[in-house]
């Protein structure tokens, strides 16, 4: 009996020690558990089956990219091109299957081959061209994104239905992206742990020269390693396009940083020689859990970036301390040094837990259960126009007693899809969406409609999906107004340039179409150049400065928003408002101030704060079951120096 009791006690201690060692040896896993516990305590919507599957879907693309990047980082390299290669591969698939009638199976093969070729080019530049991996893959990042825009002409391309089904679910509950993520993860584990090339990766990452002297053909191995990274990037691009039902030329922008972060959080070293598939998967899940949880907790879109960055740093710090603690063996007969380091590890984990719970509780802006809850997903908050939409929406929500959660998609259609899924899984009363792209938002809006959540579109509509209302100005009509305004100011004759918005966005396409339509009425107006400046003031300044070198005699500028127009005004200097007339779009406060002082001739004002206010009003009507007009037009007005004083916006 005593022996049995001793064995039972020893077994219990062994199990406890095994769990403790598991957590100590996997700092990322510890951080993930801490996050799940904290977010479950803070939000009743977090730990549900639907939301956990939702998190899996959101983690899938990042995880698949990160699995490919794991191969590179284990071998002491880096791959900054995976986001662009993913977008390029998806674009090749959609372009070949849709525009050129290539059979879908062959189109998929072409897409995968595109990723592999891009990886081989990276590997060749690193191995035989002797370029640093950072430089070689940075070049491919630019080339891949540029080719994606060239092939698509800056517009999304619809996917064939058979490929789009990759974004669906199996059996009505298992999302296909999650299944693909698991398969790719198992393949990564197999390659790293059971193959010659996997062992070669660790050898090269540990000491490249020693690996070469041991007989490894390092250059050829690197070709294969980067080709694998390109292959996984292509797979991620196909899955992402399936989720969005279209290939977006700007898709996966910045995802390379998330992929690298996932690998490092998962325990890999950027110095090479360490890393595993399970750690990378946990790293990707940490990022997805963070974004999902912060959305559910109504944390400010700006604070979300701060919290995510801080938690990434804390997770890596915890893993670093864990490694140092593990450097000194701990046994029953050792002194307190190793145990002290273990205690420090546990202490740091506790600090991380307390800090996370305190921070999210402090930032949590949710209201009581009786308050109507709504979500507003904006395409970006890095633009005064959308900041004004948010301000108008928040002011109206406060007036009506509505708990409004605002998210920032950062001009990323896939990130917006994640945010809309989070809104849907948390069971909000209504969703207001300002789509990054009208096509890409359709699947997410359909899911909300299936969950019987009213959806109001603001500023831009959603294609191929039902919304309760669209609150918007007409971008095409506004573009025509801008074109007529500049043409009439120049007397129907003159040389002008056009600064276009971000390629691939519906607003940029629609306003450009309006410019073209309006200028047809004035054959004396010559457009000497059209260049994108991405709705950004700094890029507007740079692009306009460059165009002035080739066209110093330009007499007019049309910009697709006020930010680019103000950049052009800066580049023109004293010419702005005198020898060169500039017309902007949006009617932002800075734009109207420039109209008032005469440097900007006019702005096509959309009254963005009114868009936000009216969208909230209509969302509340839909929640209450009242009738809502399917199309709510907010007046567009040309504001010049003569009428700016009376314009309220």
Secondary structure per residue as TSV (DSSP state, phi and psi in degrees):
chain	resnum	aa	ss	phi	psi
A	1	X	-	360.0	-43.8
A	2	X	H	-62.9	-38.5
A	3	X	H	-64.6	-42.8
A	4	X	H	-62.0	-41.3
A	5	X	H	-63.4	-41.9
A	6	X	H	-63.0	-42.8
A	7	X	H	-63.5	-40.2
A	8	X	H	-63.4	-43.8
A	9	X	H	-64.4	-43.6
A	10	X	H	-63.0	-40.8
A	11	X	H	-63.5	-41.5
A	12	X	H	-63.4	-43.2
A	13	X	H	-64.2	-38.0
A	14	X	H	-64.5	-40.9
A	15	X	H	-64.5	-43.0
A	16	X	H	-63.8	-43.1
A	17	X	H	-66.1	-36.2
A	18	X	H	-64.4	-40.9
A	19	X	H	-65.3	-42.5
A	20	X	H	-62.8	-43.5
A	21	X	H	-65.2	-37.9
A	22	X	H	-59.0	-44.8
A	23	X	H	-70.4	-37.5
A	24	X	H	-68.3	-37.1
A	25	X	H	-80.3	-8.4
A	26	X	-	-132.8	79.2
A	27	X	H	-59.8	-36.6
A	28	X	H	-66.2	-39.0
A	29	X	H	-63.8	-40.6
A	30	X	H	-59.6	-45.9
A	31	X	H	-62.7	-38.8
A	32	X	H	-65.0	-43.0
A	33	X	H	-62.2	-42.9
A	34	X	H	-59.8	-44.2
A	35	X	H	-62.4	-46.2
A	36	X	H	-62.0	-44.0
A	37	X	H	-62.9	-46.5
A	38	X	H	-63.8	-46.2
A	39	X	H	-70.8	-31.6
A	40	X	H	-65.4	-36.1
A	41	X	H	-71.7	-31.7
A	42	X	H	-87.6	-25.8
A	43	X	-	-135.4	123.1
A	44	X	T	-70.7	-14.1
A	45	X	T	-88.4	-7.7
A	46	X	T	-75.3	-53.3
A	47	X	S	-90.9	63.9
A	48	X	S	-121.8	156.4
A	49	X	H	-59.3	-45.4
A	50	X	H	-61.4	-42.5
A	51	X	H	-71.6	-36.0
A	52	X	H	-65.8	-39.5
A	53	X	H	-65.4	-36.4
A	54	X	H	-60.1	-43.0
A	55	X	H	-63.4	-40.1
A	56	X	H	-60.4	-42.1
A	57	X	H	-62.8	-42.9
A	58	X	H	-68.9	-28.7
A	59	X	H	-81.0	-18.5
A	60	X	H	-59.0	-51.7
A	61	X	H	-64.1	-46.1
A	62	X	H	-61.3	-42.3
A	63	X	H	-64.2	-44.0
A	64	X	H	-63.3	-44.0
A	65	X	H	-59.0	-44.2
A	66	X	H	-67.3	-33.3
A	67	X	H	-59.1	-44.1
A	68	X	H	-65.2	-40.1
A	69	X	H	-67.4	-27.8
A	70	X	H	-57.7	-42.5
A	71	X	H	-56.6	-43.7
A	72	X	H	-69.5	-45.6
A	73	X	H	-68.9	-37.2
A	74	X	H	-58.9	-34.1
A	75	X	T	-90.2	16.9
A	76	X	T	69.6	28.2
A	77	X	-	-111.7	-169.3
A	78	X	-	-150.8	147.4
A	79	X	-	-133.9	104.2
A	80	X	-	-90.7	-0.4
A	81	X	-	-97.6	-3.5
A	82	X	H	-62.9	-35.3
A	83	X	H	-64.0	-44.9
A	84	X	H	-68.5	-38.8
A	85	X	H	-65.1	-37.0
A	86	X	H	-61.4	-46.6
A	87	X	H	-63.9	-41.8
A	88	X	H	-64.4	-43.5
A	89	X	H	-62.4	-44.1
A	90	X	H	-64.2	-39.2
A	91	X	H	-64.2	-42.4
A	92	X	H	-61.3	-41.7
A	93	X	H	-60.4	-53.0
A	94	X	H	-67.1	-41.5
A	95	X	I	-63.5	-45.0
A	96	X	I	-71.7	-39.5
A	97	X	I	-78.1	-36.0
A	98	X	I	-90.9	-49.7
A	99	X	I	-83.8	-24.1
A	100	X	S	-122.8	6.5
A	101	X	-	66.6	21.8
A	102	X	-	-69.6	136.0
A	103	X	-	-52.1	143.1
A	104	X	H	-57.5	-42.6
A	105	X	H	-60.4	-44.3
A	106	X	H	-67.4	-35.7
A	107	X	H	-63.7	-39.2
A	108	X	H	-64.0	-42.4
A	109	X	H	-61.1	-41.7
A	110	X	H	-62.1	-40.3
A	111	X	H	-63.9	-45.7
A	112	X	H	-63.5	-42.3
A	113	X	H	-61.9	-35.6
A	114	X	H	-60.2	-44.8
A	115	X	H	-63.8	-43.1
A	116	X	H	-64.3	-42.7
A	117	X	H	-62.5	-43.7
A	118	X	H	-59.4	-42.1
A	119	X	H	-64.4	-40.4
A	120	X	H	-63.3	-38.5
A	121	X	H	-62.9	-44.1
A	122	X	H	-58.1	-47.6
A	123	X	H	-62.7	-39.3
A	124	X	H	-64.8	-43.8
A	125	X	H	-63.1	-36.8
A	126	X	H	-75.6	-46.5
A	127	X	H	-78.5	-49.9
A	128	X	T	-100.2	-28.7
A	129	X	S	-86.0	-8.7
A	130	X	-	60.9	24.1
A	131	X	-	-79.9	144.0
A	132	X	-	-60.5	140.4
A	133	X	H	-53.6	-35.8
A	134	X	H	-59.4	-46.2
A	135	X	H	-71.3	-44.8
A	136	X	H	-61.0	-46.0
A	137	X	H	-78.1	-25.9
A	138	X	H	-64.8	-39.6
A	139	X	H	-63.6	-42.3
A	140	X	H	-67.1	-32.4
A	141	X	H	-55.3	-47.2
A	142	X	H	-70.7	-43.3
A	143	X	H	-63.5	-45.9
A	144	X	H	-61.6	-45.1
A	145	X	H	-65.9	-41.1
A	146	X	H	-63.4	-43.6
A	147	X	H	-64.7	-37.0
A	148	X	H	-60.7	-41.9
A	149	X	H	-69.8	-38.3
A	150	X	H	-64.0	-48.0
A	151	X	H	-63.9	-41.4
A	152	X	H	-88.6	-7.7
A	153	X	T	58.1	29.7
A	154	X	T	79.0	5.4
A	155	X	S	-116.4	146.0
A	156	X	-	-62.0	149.2
A	157	X	E	-120.4	127.7
A	158	X	E	-64.6	143.5
A	159	X	-	-88.0	149.9
A	160	X	-	-59.7	146.7
A	161	X	H	-57.6	-36.4
A	162	X	H	-64.5	-33.4
A	163	X	H	-79.7	-37.5
A	164	X	H	-61.0	-23.0
A	165	X	G	-66.2	-14.7
A	166	X	G	-63.6	-18.2
A	167	X	G	-90.4	1.7
A	168	X	S	-87.9	-165.2
A	169	X	E	-121.1	154.5
A	170	X	E	-99.4	130.9
A	171	X	T	66.1	15.5
A	172	X	T	78.1	4.5
A	173	X	T	-141.8	-30.8
A	174	X	E	-94.3	111.0
A	175	X	E	-65.8	133.4
A	176	X	H	-60.3	-40.0
A	177	X	H	-56.4	-36.1
A	178	X	H	-66.1	-41.9
A	179	X	H	-62.1	-43.8
A	180	X	H	-62.5	-40.9
A	181	X	H	-59.4	-44.9
A	182	X	H	-64.1	-44.2
A	183	X	H	-61.8	-45.0
A	184	X	H	-67.1	-33.2
A	185	X	H	-66.3	-43.0
A	186	X	H	-64.0	-38.9
A	187	X	H	-63.8	-40.9
A	188	X	H	-62.1	-45.2
A	189	X	H	-61.7	-40.1
A	190	X	H	-63.6	-46.7
A	191	X	H	-62.5	-45.5
A	192	X	H	-69.5	-37.6
A	193	X	H	-98.9	-19.0
A	194	X	H	-127.4	5.4
A	195	X	S	-124.1	160.8
A	196	X	H	-63.3	-42.2
A	197	X	H	-68.1	-32.2
A	198	X	H	-63.6	-45.8
A	199	X	H	-63.8	-33.9
A	200	X	H	-64.6	-36.4
A	201	X	H	-59.4	-46.8
A	202	X	H	-65.0	-38.6
A	203	X	H	-65.3	-45.0
A	204	X	H	-65.4	-41.7
A	205	X	H	-67.8	-33.5
A	206	X	H	-71.2	-45.6
A	207	X	-	-164.4	100.6
A	208	X	H	-62.9	-41.4
A	209	X	H	-65.8	-42.2
A	210	X	H	-63.3	-37.5
A	211	X	H	-63.8	-41.3
A	212	X	H	-65.1	-43.4
A	213	X	H	-67.9	-23.2
A	214	X	T	-80.2	-2.4
A	215	X	T	105.3	0.0
A	216	X	-	-72.0	136.4
A	217	X	-	-85.2	84.0
A	218	X	H	-59.7	-42.4
A	219	X	H	-62.6	-45.5
A	220	X	H	-67.3	-36.2
A	221	X	H	-63.5	-39.7
A	222	X	H	-66.1	-36.3
A	223	X	H	-57.4	-46.3
A	224	X	H	-66.7	-37.5
A	225	X	H	-64.1	-47.3
A	226	X	H	-71.5	-30.1
A	227	X	H	-64.6	-39.8
A	228	X	H	-62.0	-41.5
A	229	X	H	-60.9	-41.6
A	230	X	H	-65.8	-37.2
A	231	X	H	-61.5	-46.3
A	232	X	H	-67.3	-34.8
A	233	X	H	-63.3	-40.7
A	234	X	H	-62.9	-42.4
A	235	X	H	-61.6	-42.3
A	236	X	H	-64.2	-39.6
A	237	X	H	-63.1	-40.0
A	238	X	H	-66.0	-43.5
A	239	X	H	-63.1	-42.7
A	240	X	H	-63.9	-44.4
A	241	X	H	-62.7	-36.8
A	242	X	H	-64.1	-38.6
A	243	X	H	-62.9	-35.4
A	244	X	H	-94.7	-3.1
A	245	X	T	60.4	16.2
A	246	X	E	-162.8	155.0
A	247	X	E	-89.7	118.1
A	248	X	-	-101.0	121.5
A	249	X	T	-62.1	-22.4
A	250	X	T	-100.9	12.1
A	251	X	T	-66.2	154.7
A	252	X	T	60.2	24.8
A	253	X	T	-69.7	118.5
A	254	X	T	88.0	-1.1
A	255	X	H	-68.2	-22.2
A	256	X	H	-61.1	-33.5
A	257	X	H	-70.6	-39.9
A	258	X	H	-62.8	-40.5
A	259	X	H	-64.2	-45.5
A	260	X	H	-63.6	-42.9
A	261	X	H	-59.8	-42.1
A	262	X	H	-61.7	-41.7
A	263	X	H	-65.0	-44.5
A	264	X	H	-69.9	-43.0
A	265	X	H	-59.0	-34.8
A	266	X	T	-73.3	0.9
A	267	X	T	108.2	-2.4
A	268	X	-	-76.0	154.1
A	269	X	-	-105.4	135.6
A	270	X	T	-67.2	-14.8
A	271	X	T	-79.2	-9.0
A	272	X	S	92.8	168.2
A	273	X	S	91.2	-15.6
A	274	X	-	-133.8	155.3
A	275	X	-	142.7	148.5
A	276	X	-	-151.3	159.5
A	277	X	H	-64.6	-41.9
A	278	X	H	-62.6	-39.4
A	279	X	H	-64.0	-41.4
A	280	X	H	-62.6	-42.2
A	281	X	H	-60.3	-44.4
A	282	X	H	-62.7	-40.0
A	283	X	H	-61.2	-42.6
A	284	X	H	-65.9	-38.6
A	285	X	H	-65.9	-36.6
A	286	X	H	-59.5	-46.1
A	287	X	H	-62.9	-43.0
A	288	X	H	-67.4	-42.0
A	289	X	H	-62.5	-42.0
A	290	X	H	-59.3	-50.9
A	291	X	H	-65.5	-41.1
A	292	X	H	-63.4	-49.5
A	293	X	H	-63.5	-40.8
A	294	X	H	-67.1	-34.1
A	295	X	H	-62.9	-46.9
A	296	X	H	-64.7	-28.9
A	297	X	T	-88.6	4.6
A	298	X	T	60.6	31.9
A	299	X	-	-72.1	139.3
A	300	X	-	-51.4	140.8
A	301	X	H	-57.4	-35.2
A	302	X	H	-72.1	-41.2
A	303	X	H	-68.7	-26.3
A	304	X	H	-58.8	-41.9
A	305	X	H	-63.6	-38.7
A	306	X	H	-65.0	-47.2
A	307	X	H	-63.9	-44.6
A	308	X	H	-61.0	-45.7
A	309	X	H	-62.0	-41.7
A	310	X	H	-66.3	-42.3
A	311	X	H	-69.2	-36.2
A	312	X	H	-59.4	-47.3
A	313	X	H	-62.6	-42.4
A	314	X	H	-66.5	-38.2
A	315	X	H	-63.5	-43.5
A	316	X	H	-67.8	-38.3
A	317	X	H	-62.8	-43.0
A	318	X	H	-60.0	-42.1
A	319	X	H	-66.5	-36.9
A	320	X	H	-64.4	-45.1
A	321	X	H	-63.4	-39.0
A	322	X	H	-60.0	-42.3
A	323	X	H	-63.5	-41.6
A	324	X	H	-65.6	-37.6
A	325	X	H	-64.7	-36.6
A	326	X	H	-75.9	-12.2
A	327	X	T	-70.2	-24.8
A	328	X	S	-105.7	112.7
A	329	X	-	-59.5	141.1
A	330	X	-	-116.8	123.0
A	331	X	-	-135.4	175.3
A	332	X	T	-62.1	-28.2
A	333	X	T	-98.5	0.9
A	334	X	S	-79.6	165.6
A	335	X	-	-77.8	-164.7
A	336	X	H	-85.4	-4.3
A	337	X	H	-61.0	-51.7
A	338	X	H	-64.4	-40.7
A	339	X	H	-65.7	-34.8
A	340	X	H	-64.0	-39.0
A	341	X	H	-68.8	-36.8
A	342	X	H	-62.0	-43.3
A	343	X	H	-60.2	-39.2
A	344	X	H	-63.3	-37.8
A	345	X	H	-63.8	-47.4
A	346	X	H	-61.5	-40.5
A	347	X	H	-61.8	-42.4
A	348	X	H	-64.2	-40.5
A	349	X	H	-59.8	-41.2
A	350	X	H	-64.3	-41.3
A	351	X	H	-62.2	-43.6
A	352	X	H	-59.1	-44.2
A	353	X	H	-61.1	-51.4
A	354	X	H	-61.6	-43.6
A	355	X	H	-62.7	-42.5
A	356	X	H	-64.3	-48.0
A	357	X	H	-62.0	-43.0
A	358	X	H	-65.3	-44.1
A	359	X	H	-65.3	-47.7
A	360	X	H	-67.8	-34.0
A	361	X	H	-65.7	-40.7
A	362	X	H	-66.5	-39.7
A	363	X	H	-83.8	-15.7
A	364	X	-	-64.8	120.4
A	365	X	-	-109.1	12.6
A	366	X	-	-64.2	156.1
A	367	X	-	-109.1	-172.7
A	368	X	-	-66.2	167.5
A	369	X	T	-67.8	-22.8
A	370	X	T	-84.0	-5.0
A	371	X	S	-85.3	131.9
A	372	X	-	-58.7	134.8
A	373	X	E	-114.4	134.3
A	374	X	E	-137.3	158.8
A	375	X	E	-121.4	140.9
A	376	X	E	-123.7	114.4
A	377	X	E	-104.3	112.8
A	378	X	E	-99.2	146.8
A	379	X	S	-62.8	-35.2
A	380	X	-	-163.9	151.5
A	381	X	S	-114.3	16.3
A	382	X	S	-98.2	35.2
A	383	X	S	-154.8	126.7
A	384	X	H	-56.4	-30.8
A	385	X	H	-60.3	-47.3
A	386	X	H	-76.3	-26.6
A	387	X	H	-63.6	-37.6
A	388	X	H	-69.8	-36.4
A	389	X	H	-59.5	-45.9
A	390	X	H	-60.3	-44.2
A	391	X	H	-61.2	-44.2
A	392	X	H	-64.3	-40.2
A	393	X	H	-67.2	-42.7
A	394	X	H	-67.4	-39.4
A	395	X	H	-63.4	-42.9
A	396	X	H	-68.6	-38.9
A	397	X	H	-62.8	-41.1
A	398	X	H	-63.9	-41.1
A	399	X	H	-63.1	-38.2
A	400	X	H	-92.2	-1.4
A	401	X	T	73.8	36.6
A	402	X	-	-104.1	136.7
A	403	X	E	-85.8	105.0
A	404	X	E	-108.1	120.9
A	405	X	E	-97.2	127.5
A	406	X	E	-113.4	131.3
A	407	X	E	-122.3	156.9
A	408	X	E	-117.4	115.5
A	409	X	-	-82.3	-7.3
A	410	X	T	53.2	40.1
A	411	X	T	57.3	30.0
A	412	X	-	-118.7	111.0
A	413	X	H	-61.9	-36.7
A	414	X	H	-71.0	-37.1
A	415	X	H	-65.3	-37.2
A	416	X	H	-66.6	-37.2
A	417	X	H	-59.5	-40.2
A	418	X	H	-62.7	-44.1
A	419	X	H	-64.4	-40.9
A	420	X	H	-66.6	-36.8
A	421	X	H	-63.6	-39.6
A	422	X	H	-62.6	-42.7
A	423	X	H	-59.7	-43.9
A	424	X	H	-65.3	-44.8
A	425	X	H	-69.5	-23.2
A	426	X	T	-87.3	0.2
A	427	X	T	66.1	43.4
A	428	X	-	-66.4	159.2
A	429	X	S	-70.1	-35.7
A	430	X	E	-156.5	157.5
A	431	X	E	-125.7	133.5
A	432	X	E	-112.8	127.4
A	433	X	E	-128.5	132.3
A	434	X	-	-109.0	94.7
A	435	X	-	-63.9	139.2
A	436	X	S	-62.5	-44.7
A	437	X	S	-141.6	136.0
A	438	X	T	-65.7	-30.7
A	439	X	T	-79.3	-43.2
A	440	X	T	-66.1	-25.1
A	441	X	T	-81.1	-6.9
A	442	X	H	-63.2	-45.8
A	443	X	H	-62.0	-41.0
A	444	X	H	-67.1	-38.5
A	445	X	H	-69.1	-37.5
A	446	X	H	-61.1	-40.0
A	447	X	H	-64.2	-40.3
A	448	X	H	-65.6	-40.7
A	449	X	H	-64.0	-39.0
A	450	X	H	-63.7	-33.0
A	451	X	T	-83.5	5.9
A	452	X	T	61.6	39.3
A	453	X	-	-104.3	121.7
A	454	X	E	-61.8	141.3
A	455	X	E	-124.8	128.3
A	456	X	E	-113.5	124.3
A	457	X	E	-91.5	140.3
A	458	X	E	-127.8	133.1
A	459	X	S	73.9	-40.5
A	460	X	S	-133.9	143.4
A	461	X	-	-83.0	173.1
A	462	X	-	-115.3	123.6
A	463	X	T	-83.5	147.8
A	464	X	T	58.3	31.3
A	465	X	S	-154.2	152.4
A	466	X	-	-90.0	127.2
A	467	X	-	-118.0	151.8
A	468	X	S	-69.6	-31.9
A	469	X	E	-161.4	154.4
A	470	X	E	-118.6	117.4
A	471	X	E	-103.5	109.8
A	472	X	E	-160.5	160.1
A	473	X	-	-94.0	166.6
A	474	X	-	-94.4	107.3
A	475	X	H	-62.1	-38.4
A	476	X	H	-66.3	-46.3
A	477	X	H	-62.8	-38.2
A	478	X	H	-64.2	-38.8
A	479	X	H	-63.6	-39.9
A	480	X	H	-63.1	-41.1
A	481	X	H	-60.6	-43.6
A	482	X	H	-61.9	-42.5
A	483	X	H	-64.7	-44.0
A	484	X	H	-65.0	-37.0
A	485	X	H	-63.0	-47.3
A	486	X	H	-68.7	-37.7
A	487	X	H	-65.8	-43.1
A	488	X	H	-67.7	-36.1
A	489	X	H	-63.7	-35.2
A	490	X	T	-88.4	6.2
A	491	X	T	71.9	22.5
A	492	X	T	83.5	0.6
A	493	X	-	-138.1	142.7
A	494	X	E	152.3	171.0
A	495	X	E	-109.2	125.0
A	496	X	E	-130.3	162.1
A	497	X	E	-120.8	155.9
A	498	X	E	-121.2	126.2
A	499	X	E	-98.0	114.5
A	500	X	E	-89.9	159.8
A	501	X	-	-79.1	-170.1
A	502	X	-	-65.7	124.6
A	503	X	T	-57.9	135.8
A	504	X	T	96.8	-12.9
A	505	X	-	-90.9	147.5
A	506	X	H	-65.8	-36.0
A	507	X	H	-62.3	-41.4
A	508	X	H	-64.1	-42.7
A	509	X	H	-65.8	-44.7
A	510	X	H	-67.9	-42.5
A	511	X	H	-67.3	-38.2
A	512	X	H	-62.2	-40.3
A	513	X	H	-63.0	-39.0
A	514	X	H	-65.1	-41.8
A	515	X	H	-58.0	-48.3
A	516	X	H	-62.5	-42.5
A	517	X	H	-64.2	-44.7
A	518	X	H	-65.9	-35.5
A	519	X	H	-75.2	-15.9
A	520	X	T	-60.7	-26.7
A	521	X	T	-77.0	-8.4
A	522	X	-	-130.7	80.6
A	523	X	T	-64.0	-15.6
A	524	X	T	-79.1	-10.1
A	525	X	E	-88.3	122.6
A	526	X	E	-107.2	120.9
A	527	X	E	-86.9	107.6
A	528	X	E	-85.3	-19.2
A	529	X	E	-162.8	144.2
A	530	X	E	-132.8	120.6
A	531	X	E	-138.3	142.6
A	532	X	E	-76.4	141.5
A	533	X	-	-130.1	15.8
A	534	X	T	58.6	30.4
A	535	X	T	62.0	19.2
A	536	X	-	-114.3	136.3
A	537	X	H	-66.2	-43.2
A	538	X	H	-63.5	-43.0
A	539	X	H	-68.4	-33.1
A	540	X	H	-61.4	-41.1
A	541	X	H	-62.5	-47.8
A	542	X	H	-66.2	-46.5
A	543	X	H	-64.5	-42.5
A	544	X	H	-66.0	-38.6
A	545	X	H	-61.0	-40.6
A	546	X	H	-67.0	-43.1
A	547	X	H	-65.6	-31.3
A	548	X	H	-66.1	-25.2
A	549	X	H	-66.7	-37.2
A	550	X	H	-89.9	-25.5
A	551	X	-	-133.4	67.9
A	552	X	T	-67.1	-17.0
A	553	X	T	-96.7	16.3
A	554	X	-	-60.7	144.1
A	555	X	-	-114.4	-13.3
A	556	X	E	-153.6	155.5
A	557	X	E	-136.5	131.3
A	558	X	E	-111.8	127.8
A	559	X	E	-117.5	142.0
A	560	X	S	-75.1	-3.9
A	561	X	S	-158.9	168.5
A	562	X	H	-68.0	-31.9
A	563	X	H	-61.1	-47.5
A	564	X	H	-66.2	-36.5
A	565	X	H	-62.3	-40.7
A	566	X	H	-69.1	-33.2
A	567	X	H	-64.0	-41.1
A	568	X	H	-64.4	-40.1
A	569	X	H	-58.6	-41.8
A	570	X	H	-63.7	-41.4
A	571	X	H	-67.1	-35.3
A	572	X	H	-75.1	-26.3
A	573	X	G	61.9	-127.6
A	574	X	G	-67.4	-16.8
A	575	X	G	-71.4	-27.1
A	576	X	B	-63.8	122.6
A	577	X	T	86.2	-6.4
A	578	X	T	-115.6	-82.6
A	579	X	T	-86.8	-14.8
A	580	X	B	-128.9	127.5
A	581	X	E	-101.0	135.5
A	582	X	E	-121.2	130.8
A	583	X	E	-118.6	127.2
A	584	X	E	-105.0	-166.2
A	585	X	E	-152.0	130.9
A	586	X	E	127.0	-38.0
A	587	X	-	71.9	43.8
A	588	X	-	-75.6	162.3
A	589	X	H	-55.8	-43.7
A	590	X	H	-66.3	-38.0
A	591	X	H	-64.9	-43.2
A	592	X	H	-66.5	-34.2
A	593	X	H	-64.7	-38.2
A	594	X	H	-69.0	-35.3
A	595	X	H	-63.3	-41.6
A	596	X	H	-62.9	-40.2
A	597	X	H	-88.2	-1.3
A	598	X	T	92.2	-3.0
A	599	X	S	-77.9	-29.2
A	600	X	S	-106.8	123.6
A	601	X	-	-67.9	-43.7
A	602	X	E	-158.5	160.6
A	603	X	E	-137.3	134.8
A	604	X	E	-81.3	102.7
A	605	X	E	-88.7	130.5
A	606	X	-	-102.8	-4.4
A	607	X	-	56.5	63.4
A	608	X	H	-61.3	-35.6
A	609	X	H	-64.0	-33.5
A	610	X	H	-67.1	-36.4
A	611	X	H	-59.3	-46.4
A	612	X	H	-64.0	-43.4
A	613	X	H	-63.3	-48.9
A	614	X	H	-66.4	-34.5
A	615	X	H	-62.6	-42.8
A	616	X	H	-65.1	-42.7
A	617	X	H	-57.1	-45.9
A	618	X	H	-70.6	-33.5
A	619	X	H	-63.6	-41.7
A	620	X	H	-65.4	-39.9
A	621	X	H	-59.9	-42.6
A	622	X	H	-64.7	-39.9
A	623	X	H	-63.5	-37.4
A	624	X	T	-81.5	-0.5
A	625	X	T	80.4	14.0
A	626	X	-	-84.2	159.9
A	627	X	-	-68.3	137.7
A	628	X	-	-127.4	132.2
A	629	X	-	-66.6	131.2
A	630	X	S	-65.5	-23.2
A	631	X	E	-133.8	114.4
A	632	X	E	-113.9	110.1
A	633	X	E	-91.8	130.7
A	634	X	-	-104.9	129.7
A	635	X	-	-59.4	134.3
A	636	X	-	-97.6	138.0
A	637	X	E	-139.5	136.7
A	638	X	E	-82.8	119.8
A	639	X	E	-106.0	121.9
A	640	X	E	-120.8	-176.8
A	641	X	T	-61.9	-28.7
A	642	X	T	-70.8	-32.5
A	643	X	T	-118.7	4.5
A	644	X	G	-65.5	-31.6
A	645	X	G	-64.0	-30.7
A	646	X	G	-95.4	3.8
A	647	X	-	-90.5	123.9
A	648	X	-	-95.7	-21.1
A	649	X	-	79.4	360.0
